[in-house]
Structures are given as structure tokens and as C-alpha cells.
């Protein structure tokens, strides 16, 4: 059973958000990293890039495949986890901790409330099998 | 194709039991990886041992007085040079000199040859081979369904297999084979493989597949930190790519000649006529217009199969295989480029999903094991 921390928000694209005031950290979930397999490369945006809700801001690559990553909320990239350049495997080993990818300054602070709770995400996972 | 319609090797249940992630590979239900993951499976094969189910490969017997001349007429390598107990890598060609499939030819004796062909092309090859039988005094048998095939590869492969066989493995040189027993089961034991490591491929009757598989895992201390690992198709691909080996459908196809794919070394034009040899000779005389090169990414990013290759702003070729190389910690690949650019050191640009990333032509194989 995939790990789903209580205190985070989730999306059906298997991203998680950790809200801290106006800023949110974002990464991919345990379910996503497990499906992808060994992550070898993350294509990151730049600090200052702006994205709309549901826009792809980058991609995560495993040995075999490439998957786009989406930000569920509109905002501006304020920080990148550059450590992932050298150790992309952190996405697999610590998807909610050292595997965080970007920090985004949210256009609407309340936007994260519309995302799935841990319980809702868990339920969603059970439907996709 | 639903997973029920896909073909299964005799080791299907073993893959499920080992946590294999199953995918459709050319109509076969095969594990792309197991629980350890691609990178660990790849690395363990290079440092200890990996176990591969290759039972989906095809086996075609050519027997009779004309076995050698027949096979020599339809393949590029020189079958007359094989001795009993020796195998060689070769290509089945079409009238244009393009490759129908790459294969191994095993000589058991002058009247008995075994052709081992790719899984996704077995039917195509069978039809091709049978349609080229003229008045040859031979019997052709498609024995693909009768055999399982398991590859044990890595520096410890010999030590592991030695526990299960009385055959003198030291006496089997690279690309040679013997007929013996593995765990009491009649087997062809071949010192061949698709990883660039030392290793063996074991062929036996399908009924014994699970027994051999389990015994090899046990003999290799599967489950320990440095024990043998079952390795799936993804690791099989990264291993062969690092080792500079071709994959049919990528570096080789009906429209690609062995010369273009840097397989001049298995193309023995001096042996006499074979299918398409006139076209290959003409190509050789005229000079190739394109050839395969190995490259390494110099920008961060991974080139994938099919991506376009640019030189000096012009689209000149394409990537045939592109992937991370776990052992080398690089992103590598093969590409076709015009002959004038097929030189080590040539800079390339590869279109990676809209971005032009830099790469450079490097010598191949990318990886060579220590002797």
C-alpha cells in the first residue's frame, strides 16, 4: 500500500503539495515513484517561471519512460530542488522529503484547499488499482 | 492486446511470484523489471550476476546434407568456418541486402545447425527461411515452442552454473557450446549472451524451465545483498546498449544493411553469394551514405529512440536507441548519421521534445568488461 502522509494535499496526477503560507512545495507521490521505477532525470523549470493551473512545469524520467509533471495551482517558481540533478533517485527513496521538486508562490493562497485530502487520494488510488 | 491474449513463456508464474512488472513485448507477456528495479538489476549483472528469461526467443533446426550450404546462402556470416560446438552471430538478409533478423547460428555437426532468432520475428523468419528452401536436402523444424532459454550473466555466472552441471565450463570458450545437463536436465549450455558480461545461455525442454530458473536463483544466493537477481527487459536493454549490441527493429531492420549497422565483421562477402550480397557489395563499392554511430549526451537530458539528429542546423539522421547507461553514469545511444559525420568527436544536436541538446560521437562499445 502506497504511503500517503496526512498533512499534504494531492492531485489525480499523483502530485503532492505542502502548503506553507503563500508558498507550496510540490513533488510526486509514493504511488507515482513506484509506478515510474528508478528516476534518472528531472527536467526542471527555472526560478521565476510562471505557470497556470494544471500546466506541465517539467518532466520526470525513468530509464524507460518520460512523464510530465503538472502544477495543480497557478503560481511562480521560487525555488528548485537542485540536489535532484545529482541524486534523482531521491524521488524514489524519499518522495515526500528530499524528493521535493519545486516551491511555487501561489497566485491564490486558498487554491490548495480544492485539492484532494490524503483520504480522498487514497480512495482515488483504490479505484485505479 | 489484452494480457490474456499475450503469449507466456513457461516462466510466467515465476515472474509473477518474483514481483515482475509485466508488459507486452512483441506479443509476449514479459517482465520489464522486478522489485529491485532496473538500475539495481543492471548493476548486479555487471558486478555479480543477473538471470534472464529469454524463452520467448525462437529456435529453428536445419538438418541434413545441405544444412551448411543452405544456411550459408541465406545469412551474411560464413557458416563453413564453424566447427562442431561453435556458434556465431549473423544476419538473415533480404534481396536488398537489408536485415530480416539478426541471429545466432550453432553448429552441432555438419548436418545439424540451430538458428536462434528474435522473439518478435520468429514467425517472419520461419516463413522466410522455409520459402527459401529450394531443392536443398534439408529438414526445417520450428522448435521454438519446445525450448525454454535462461541466461545467467555476470562475473559470477560461471561459478553459479558450475554448481549445477558436470560439464567443464572452463572448456567452453566464448561463442562455443556443449550439450550436457544442468541440475540433471538435458541442456544446451552456450557461452553467449546479450549483456557484455561473461555468461551462459541454457536451452532445455520447456517442462524444466521453472526447475532450472529456481535452481539458478538458489545457486546464485538470490535474496542476499550480493546475490543473483532476476533481471527484466529494461535491464536487458540498458546492458546490451552499453555493450554496443544491436537490437532488431532499432539498429537493424529490413531497410538497414549490416554494413550500415557496423556489422561488416559478420558480413563475409568473400564466401560467395548469399541473399542480397550483390546489393551489399555494390553498397560497399560505392561507399555507404549513412552509418551507425554511438553517442553520449553532453547536455543534461536523455535522447530516446526516434529522436531527430541535427548537424550544423540540418536534420541528418535519427536515434535508433537512446537510454541512460546505469553503469557508465551517462546518457548514451546509437544514431544513423551521414557517413561524412560518422567520426568520433563529431558534435551532434538531438531534438529532445523540442529542445536541441548537445551530444558527441564516441567509440563503441561504450562498455567493455575486464578480461
Interface residues (C-beta under 8 A of the other chain):
Chain A: X37 X38 X40 X41 X43 X59 X61 X62 X63 X64 X66 X85 X89 X92
Chain B: X21 X32 X33 X37 X38 X39 X40 X234 X238 X300 X301 X302 X304 X323 X324 X326 X331 X353
